[in-house]
Amino acid sequence: MSNPSLVNDARVMAKGQVTIPKNIRAALGVSTGDRVTFIVENGQVTVVNSAVYAMRRLQEQMKGEAIRSGLLTEEEVAEWITRSRREEAEE
């Protein structure tokens, strides 16, 4: 096992609830009302900020779409975004 940079523990309560320690919440970038996602792989659980996880999943799903759409440079992507926003504003 690698040396983790942050370790903490918490007690599981009767209904399965756990209070995430303050230093772990800070590391995850979550606060009151935010959501976390539990990922189980090979018997290990990873807890991540749900918003960050959702963005990573979207990025994975969109990977390569710009090229398939004929947008080959960052400038072309930026121009497409600007055009799209202008079209939406006109509607």
C-alpha positions in Angstrom: 0.0 0.0 0.0 1.3 3.5 -0.9 1.8 6.1 1.8 -1.4 8.2 1.9 -1.0 11.9 2.4 -4.1 12.2 4.6 -5.6 9.6 6.9 -8.5 9.9 9.3 -11.3 7.6 10.6 -14.9 8.0 11.6 -17.4 6.0 13.5 -20.4 4.4 11.7 -23.6 5.2 13.5 -26.7 3.0 13.8 -28.3 4.2 10.5 -25.0 3.8 8.6 -24.2 7.5 8.8 -20.6 8.8 9.1 -19.4 12.3 9.9 -16.6 13.2 7.4 -13.8 14.7 9.5 -13.1 18.4 8.8 -9.7 17.9 7.3 -11.1 15.3 4.9 -14.0 17.6 3.9 -11.4 20.3 3.2 -9.3 18.0 1.1 -12.4 17.0 -0.9 -13.6 20.6 -1.2 -17.0 19.8 0.2 -19.1 21.6 2.8 -22.6 21.5 4.2 -25.1 20.5 1.6 -22.6 19.2 -0.9 -22.7 15.6 -2.1 -20.0 12.9 -2.2 -19.7 9.9 -4.3 -18.5 6.5 -3.1 -16.6 4.4 -5.7 -15.9 0.8 -4.8 -13.1 -1.0 -6.8 -11.4 -4.2 -5.8 -12.6 -4.1 -2.2 -11.5 -0.5 -1.7 -13.7 2.6 -1.4 -12.8 6.0 -2.6 -14.8 9.0 -1.6 -14.8 11.9 -4.0 -16.6 15.3 -4.4 -19.7 14.4 -6.6 -19.4 17.6 -8.6 -15.7 16.9 -9.5 -16.6 13.2 -10.2 -19.4 14.2 -12.6 -17.2 16.7 -14.4 -14.5 14.0 -14.9 -17.0 11.6 -16.2 -18.3 14.2 -18.7 -14.8 15.0 -19.8 -14.1 11.3 -20.4 -17.4 10.9 -22.4 -16.6 14.0 -24.5 -13.0 13.1 -25.1 -12.3 13.3 -28.9 -15.7 14.8 -29.7 -14.1 18.2 -30.8 -11.9 16.4 -33.3 -14.8 14.3 -34.6 -16.7 17.6 -35.1 -13.8 19.1 -37.1 -12.6 21.4 -34.3 -8.9 20.8 -34.4 -7.5 23.7 -32.2 -8.4 25.3 -28.9 -9.1 28.5 -30.9 -11.7 26.7 -33.0 -13.4 25.3 -29.9 -13.4 28.8 -28.3 -14.9 30.3 -31.5 -17.6 27.6 -31.6 -18.5 28.2 -27.9 -18.7 32.0 -28.6 -20.9 31.4 -31.6 -23.2 29.0 -29.7 -23.6 31.5 -26.8 -24.5 34.3 -29.2 -27.1 32.1 -30.9 -28.6 31.2 -27.6 -28.7 34.9 -26.5 -30.6 35.7 -29.7 -33.3 33.2 -29.0 
